[in-house]
Amino acid sequence: MTSSHPPLGILGMKPEEIAAVFAELGQPAFRAKQLVEWVFSRRAASFDDMTNLPKTTREALATRFVTRTMQIAKVTGSADTTRKFLLKLHDGRYVETVLIPANPALYGGKSDRRTLCVSSQVGCAYDCKFCASGLAGFTRNLTAAEIVEQIVQVEAHAGERVDNLVFMGMGEPLANYSNVTKAIEILNAEWGIGIGARHMTVSTSGLAPQIKKLADFPLQIRLAISLHGATDEVREKIMPVNRKHNLVELFEALEYWNAHRKQFLTFEFILIENINDSLDQARVLAKRARDVNAKVNLIPYNTVEGLPWARPSEARQDAFLAVLSNAGVTATLRREKGHDIAAACGQLRLKQETELGIIESPVPSRRITIGAGA
């Protein structure tokens, strides 16, 4: 029977932790440095590959740790478009990560930047009403090793270096704070994966206390807020987290963030037809964005099977954007890549686990309306 406890992945260990293991094994300190190089620089997939370590040492390490904790189960998309990777974990559950090629039009036709959208949990407990990640509920947090390994697995498969990370995949990153921040340190370190801190963005549904905690985190990462509603009335209908941390509390935390950080905030705002796409919402959103000097990413709703939402017409999207732009807010309208490969968070994993009988079909019959008496 598969253990419910994640194996001890070496990709989630810092040099000082590895050094402590070697000291415990009675090995010289330079052996620990060799292991760090094998794991992160050379990306060794097996202890047997680490040929300059003594065989007895490799055998001892293999009894306590693993070099890989997951395998790629499915890939959708193609090399020149958005690709979604379905990753099977040691316990038979699945998470997703999405590789997004750069849009050269945004970078003067010269950028080859590749962004990876990383998951932080198996499922999600926050039940945002437009999102597939939480439809089957929350299972567990990912370990730091499992978070780091998503990048390692994708780079090995794609043969390309990922140079931009967004923690916007499955799960709420700030509900897995310790593992996510440890993974970020490993991903940023020169001895680790070597991705610049300013090229990593953590997205949260609005966990105000953890936002303040992240503001004191030493690395200069970026922060994105999944806002999706400019007023409490609208936001509470589609984002239950707002009932615990309302917009007053959230914006107090964002002011704290701004007092400790130089990076611009980003508001992610999924446009859903007849839910949050009114021009009144746009005007309130513009004021909120100006108050905390945030830019806004508008994202037309990405269809999720079983949910009752629809994306607004392109004319409606453009009108919403125009309100923000005319108010002096930096805003983009991202008619997202990957709409045809089920790239919305959790869709591919949900389909796979339902087909395998791991979970029962969680397709809901919930109908949510906004307005008087709702």
C-alpha positions in Angstrom: 0.0 0.0 0.0 1.3 3.5 -0.9 2.2 5.6 2.1 0.2 8.7 2.6 3.3 10.6 3.7 5.3 12.2 0.9 8.8 10.7 0.6 11.7 12.8 1.7 12.7 14.4 -1.6 16.3 15.6 -1.9 15.1 18.5 -4.1 13.5 20.1 -1.0 16.7 20.2 1.1 19.1 23.1 1.6 22.9 22.6 1.7 23.0 22.9 5.5 20.4 20.1 5.8 22.3 17.9 3.4 25.5 18.7 5.3 23.9 17.5 8.5 23.0 14.2 6.8 26.6 13.7 5.7 27.9 14.5 9.1 25.5 12.0 10.6 26.8 9.4 8.1 30.4 10.2 9.1 31.2 11.6 5.6 33.5 14.6 5.0 31.8 18.0 4.3 33.0 18.1 0.6 30.7 15.1 -0.1 27.7 17.2 0.8 28.8 19.8 -1.7 29.2 17.1 -4.4 25.6 16.0 -3.7 24.2 19.5 -4.0 25.9 19.9 -7.4 24.5 16.5 -8.6 21.0 17.3 -7.4 20.6 20.9 -8.6 23.3 21.7 -11.2 23.4 18.3 -12.9 19.8 17.4 -12.2 20.7 13.8 -11.4 17.6 11.6 -11.5 19.1 8.8 -9.5 21.7 8.4 -6.7 23.4 5.8 -8.9 24.2 8.6 -11.4 26.3 10.3 -8.7 29.5 8.5 -9.6 32.0 10.5 -7.5 30.1 9.6 -4.3 31.2 6.2 -2.7 28.8 3.4 -3.5 28.1 2.8 0.2 27.2 6.5 0.6 24.8 6.4 -2.3 23.2 3.3 -0.9 22.8 4.9 2.5 21.2 8.0 0.9 18.8 5.9 -1.2 17.4 4.3 2.0 16.4 7.7 3.4 15.7 10.0 0.4 14.4 10.0 -3.1 15.6 12.1 -6.0 12.2 12.2 -7.7 8.7 12.1 -6.1 6.5 12.4 -9.2 6.2 11.4 -12.8 4.7 13.1 -15.8 1.4 11.4 -16.6 0.1 13.5 -19.5 1.1 16.5 -21.5 -1.4 18.6 -23.6 -0.5 21.4 -26.0 2.6 21.7 -28.2 6.1 23.2 -28.0 5.1 26.5 -29.6 1.9 26.9 -27.5 0.9 26.6 -23.8 1.5 23.1 -22.5 -0.2 21.6 -19.5 1.6 18.9 -17.5 -0.3 16.5 -15.4 2.0 15.1 -12.7 1.3 11.9 -10.8 2.4 12.0 -7.1 3.7 9.2 -5.0 0.3 8.6 -3.4 -1.5 8.3 -6.8 -3.0 11.9 -6.7 -2.3 14.5 -9.4 -1.3 18.1 -9.7 -0.9 20.3 -12.7 1.7 22.8 -13.9 1.4 24.9 -17.1 4.3 26.1 -19.3 3.5 29.3 -21.0 5.7 30.6 -23.8 6.3 34.4 -24.0 4.2 36.6 -26.2 6.9 38.3 -28.3 4.5 41.2 -29.0 4.7 42.2 -25.4 8.5 42.3 -25.4 9.4 44.0 -28.7 9.5 40.7 -30.6 12.7 39.6 -28.8 11.6 37.7 -25.7 11.9 34.0 -25.3 10.9 34.0 -21.7 9.1 30.9 -20.5 6.7 31.1 -17.5 5.7 28.1 -15.4 2.5 28.2 -13.4 3.2 26.1 -10.3 0.8 24.2 -8.0 1.2 24.4 -4.2 -1.5 22.0 -2.9 -3.4 18.9 -4.0 -6.8 20.4 -4.4 -7.9 23.6 -2.6 -10.0 24.4 0.5 -11.0 27.9 -0.6 -13.8 27.0 -3.0 -13.6 29.9 -5.4 -16.8 29.4 -7.3 -15.3 29.8 -10.8 -12.3 27.4 -10.2 -11.9 23.7 -10.8 -9.1 23.3 -8.3 -11.4 23.1 -5.3 -14.3 21.1 -6.8 -13.1 17.9 -5.2 -12.0 19.6 -2.0 -8.5 19.8 -0.4 -6.3 16.7 0.0 -2.9 17.9 1.3 -0.1 20.4 1.0 2.7 19.8 -1.4 6.2 19.5 0.1 9.0 21.9 -0.8 10.5 19.1 -2.8 7.3 18.5 -4.8 7.1 22.2 -5.6 10.7 22.4 -6.8 10.3 19.2 -8.7 7.6 20.7 -10.9 10.2 23.0 -12.5 12.8 20.2 -12.7 10.3 17.8 -14.4 9.1 20.3 -16.9 12.6 21.6 -17.9 13.7 18.0 -18.4 10.7 17.2 -20.6 10.7 20.4 -22.6 14.4 20.8 -22.9 14.0 24.5 -22.1 14.9 26.6 -19.1 12.0 28.1 -17.1 12.9 31.7 -16.1 9.6 33.0 -14.7 7.5 31.4 -12.1 3.9 32.1 -10.9 2.4 30.3 -8.0 -1.0 30.5 -9.6 -1.7 26.8 -10.1 -3.7 24.4 -7.9 -4.1 25.4 -4.3 -3.6 28.5 -2.1 0.1 29.2 -1.8 -0.2 31.2 1.4 -2.1 28.3 3.1 1.1 26.3 2.6 3.4 29.1 3.6 6.4 27.2 5.0 6.8 24.8 2.1 6.2 27.5 -0.5 8.7 29.9 1.0 11.3 27.1 1.4 10.8 26.1 -2.2 11.2 29.8 -3.3 14.6 29.9 -1.4 15.8 26.8 -3.2 14.4 28.0 -6.6 16.2 31.3 -6.1 19.6 30.2 -4.8 22.7 30.1 -7.0 23.4 26.6 -5.7 19.7 25.7 -6.4 17.6 26.4 -9.5 18.8 30.0 -10.0 15.6 31.8 -10.8 15.7 35.5 -9.9 13.4 36.5 -7.0 11.8 39.2 -9.1 10.8 36.6 -11.6 8.7 34.8 -9.1 5.1 35.8 -8.2 2.9 34.4 -5.5 -0.8 34.7 -6.0 -3.2 34.6 -3.2 -7.0 34.6 -2.8 -6.6 37.2 0.0 -5.2 35.6 3.2 -4.5 38.9 4.8 -2.3 37.8 7.8 -0.1 35.7 5.5 0.3 38.6 3.1 1.8 40.7 6.0 4.0 37.7 6.8 5.2 37.4 3.2 5.9 41.2 3.2 8.6 40.4 5.8 10.1 37.5 3.8 13.6 38.6 2.7 13.5 37.7 -1.0 12.1 40.3 -3.4 9.3 38.2 -4.9 6.2 39.7 -6.4 2.6 39.5 -5.1 -0.6 39.0 -7.1 -4.1 39.2 -5.6 -6.9 37.1 -7.0 -9.4 39.9 -6.5 -12.3 39.1 -9.0 -14.7 41.4 -7.2 -14.3 45.1 -6.4 -17.0 45.2 -3.7 -17.6 42.8 -0.8 -21.1 42.1 -2.1 -19.8 40.7 -5.4 -16.6 39.2 -4.1 -18.3 37.2 -1.4 -20.6 35.5 -3.8 -17.7 34.0 -5.8 -14.8 34.0 -3.3 -15.8 32.6 0.2 -12.5 33.7 1.6 -13.8 37.3 1.5 -16.2 36.4 4.4 -13.2 35.8 6.6 -10.9 38.4 5.2 -13.0 41.2 3.7 -11.8 43.9 1.4 -11.1 46.3 4.3 -8.8 43.8 6.0 -7.3 42.7 2.6 -6.4 46.3 1.7 -4.9 47.0 5.1 -2.6 44.1 4.4 -1.8 45.4 1.0 -0.9 48.8 2.5 1.5 46.9 4.8 3.0 45.2 1.8 3.5 48.5 0.0 5.2 49.9 3.1 7.8 47.1 3.0 8.2 46.4 -0.7 9.1 48.2 -3.9 7.4 45.8 -6.3 4.1 46.7 -7.9 1.1 44.7 -6.8 -1.0 43.0 -9.4 -4.7 42.4 -9.2 -5.9 39.3 -11.1 -9.6 39.9 -12.2 -11.4 37.1 -14.1 -14.3 38.6 -16.0 -17.5 36.6 -15.7 -20.5 37.5 -17.7 -23.3 39.2 -15.6 -21.3 38.5 -12.4 -18.5 41.0 -12.1 -18.2 42.6 -15.6 -20.4 45.6 -15.0 -18.9 49.1 -15.6 -19.8 50.0 -12.0 -17.4 47.2 -10.9 -14.8 48.6 -13.3 -15.0 52.0 -11.7 -14.7 50.7 -8.2 -11.8 48.5 -9.3 -10.0 51.5 -10.8 -10.2 53.4 -7.5 -9.0 50.4 -5.5 -6.1 49.8 -7.9 -5.0 53.5 -7.6 -5.2 53.4 -3.8 -2.5 50.7 -3.6 -0.7 51.5 -6.9 -1.6 48.1 -8.4 -1.8 47.1 -12.0 -4.7 45.0 -13.2 -4.7 41.8 -15.3 -8.1 41.2 -16.8 -8.7 37.5 -17.7 -11.9 36.5 -19.6 -13.4 33.4 -17.8 -11.9 30.1 -18.9 -14.7 27.6 -19.3 -14.9 24.8 -16.7 -17.2 21.9 -17.4 -20.0 21.7 -14.9 -19.9 25.3 -13.8 -22.6 27.8 -14.9 -20.3 30.7 -15.8 -19.7 32.3 -19.2 -17.1 34.7 -20.5 -18.3 38.2 -21.5 -18.3 39.3 -25.1 -15.1 40.8 -26.4 -16.9 44.2 -26.7 -17.8 43.9 -23.0 -14.3 43.0 -22.1 -12.9 46.0 -24.1 -15.4 48.4 -22.4 -14.3 47.2 -18.9 -10.6 47.7 -19.9 -11.4 51.2 -21.2 -12.8 52.3 -17.8 -9.6 51.2 -16.1 -7.3 52.8 -18.7 -9.2 56.0 -18.8 -8.9 56.2 -15.0 -5.1 56.0 -15.3 -4.7 52.4 -14.1 -2.2 50.2 -15.8 -4.3 47.3 -17.1 -4.0 44.5 -19.6 -6.6 42.2 -21.1 -5.2 38.7 -21.3 -7.2 36.5 -23.6 -5.3 33.6 -22.2 -3.4 30.9 -23.9 -4.5 27.4 -23.3 -8.3 27.8 -23.4 -8.5 24.8 -25.7 -6.4 22.4 -23.5 -8.3 22.9 -20.3 -5.7 25.2 -18.9 -7.8 26.6 -16.1 -6.5 25.5 -12.7 -7.5 21.9 -11.8 -9.4 20.9 -14.9 -7.1 18.2 -16.2 -6.4 16.8 -12.8 -10.1 16.7 -12.0 -10.9 14.8 -15.3 -8.1 12.3 -14.6 -9.0 11.5 -11.0 -12.7 11.2 -11.9 -11.9 8.8 -14.7 -9.7 6.7 -12.5 -12.3 6.6 -9.8 -10.0 8.3 -7.2 -12.8 10.8 -6.6 -16.5 10.9 -7.5 -17.6 13.4 -10.1 -17.8 16.7 -8.2 -19.7 18.5 -10.9 -22.0 20.9 -8.9 -25.4 22.2 -9.7 -24.7 25.5 -8.0 -26.3 28.6 -9.5 -25.1 31.9 -8.0 -26.7 35.2 -8.8 -25.7 38.7 -7.9 -28.3 41.3 -6.9 -31.1 42.0 -4.5 -32.1 39.1 -2.4 -29.1 37.0 -3.7 
